[in-house]
Amino acid sequence: MSNMNQPIKINVILPVYNPPSNWEEKVLTSCTFIREKEPLYDWQFHFVNDGSTRHCSLDKLRHTQLEGIHVYEYAQNKGKGFAVRYGFQQAGEAELYMYSDWDFPFGEHLLIDAAKKLQIFPIVLVNRGDIYYDKLPILRKLLTFTQRFINKYVLRLKQHDTQGGFKGFNQKARPLFMATTINEFLFDTEFIALGRKMNLNIDSIVVKCRKDIQFTNFRPTVLLKELKNIPVIFSARYVKKNTLTHHDGLGGI
């Protein structure tokens, strides 16, 4: 960890794909709140434009006076898993690492709570509870229940809710995350499966969604693509060998 006289550096990756208009003002307000609420940490926010085609010029982020704002982008959409790994690769080293949806659907306090837990646990994720699923569109609900069933009975993970969109981890777990290969949404579960295989202690934080969050539905093609990633996750849990301690690449390339 950092010298006692220096704040603990936290790299936070925020992937962005076709956000709504005026999103930059909202996210800068959230980043300001986090930095002011918990100044003991050196919060570094890294935005990755994952090939957006609208509302994502990032100009306001580039020219903001707020410290700790970084912007990366590429032209072609590659998927959330790729975007997060790319962000961590570009961001470099830190003491702690997190990634979240740019709109902080579980509130800004989650990041502060996770930073404290990461002093003890190598990996922290969220537990959204059962009420959350009642709000989901039908295809997202189908994917979520399928994924939780597989986590519990096939992968035998202690944490069944692995797709919460937020994860935090320390330096010990970073090589595992960078060794993930799934570019789509199930990279979350692949990461937790690797952590379970390596016997890392994983903790969770019970959260509730903000009332103003709107959930979009998945296209059927997205659902099929995600189901094709199940063998990759199975391999991460039971097959992939323990040779991950120094991995720092983009596993999805």
Stockholm file with secondary structure:
# STOCKHOLM 1.0

chainA/1-253         MSNMNQPIKINVILPVYNPPSNWEEKVLTSCTFIREKEPLYDWQFHFVNDGSTRHCSLDKLRHTQLEGIHVYEYAQNKGKGFAVRYGFQQAGEAELYMYSDWDFPFGEHLLIDAAKKLQIFPIVLVNRGDIYYDKLPILRKLLTFTQRFINKYVLRLKQHDTQGGFKGFNQKARPLFMATTINEFLFDTEFIALGRKMNLNIDSIVVKCRKDIQFTNFRPTVLLKELKNIPVIFSARYVKKNTLTHHDGLGGI
#=GR chainA/1-253 SS CCCTTSCEEEEEEEEESSCCTTHHHHHHHHHHHHHHHCTTEEEEEEEEEESCSSSCCCHHHHTCSSTTEEEEEESSCCCHHHHHHHHHHHHCCCSEEEECCTTCTTCTHHHHHHHHHTTTCSEEEEECTTGGGGGSCHHHHHHHHHHHHHHHHTSCCSCCCCCSSCEEEETTTHHHHHTCCCCSTTHHHHHHHHHHHTTCCEEEEECCCCTTCCCCCCCHHHHHHHHTTHHHHHHHHHTSCSCCTTCCSCTTC
#=GC SS_cons         CCCTTSCEEEEEEEEESSCCTTHHHHHHHHHHHHHHHCTTEEEEEEEEEESCSSSCCCHHHHTCSSTTEEEEEESSCCCHHHHHHHHHHHHCCCSEEEECCTTCTTCTHHHHHHHHHTTTCSEEEEECTTGGGGGSCHHHHHHHHHHHHHHHHTSCCSCCCCCSSCEEEETTTHHHHHTCCCCSTTHHHHHHHHHHHTTCCEEEEECCCCTTCCCCCCCHHHHHHHHTTHHHHHHHHHTSCSCCTTCCSCTTC
//
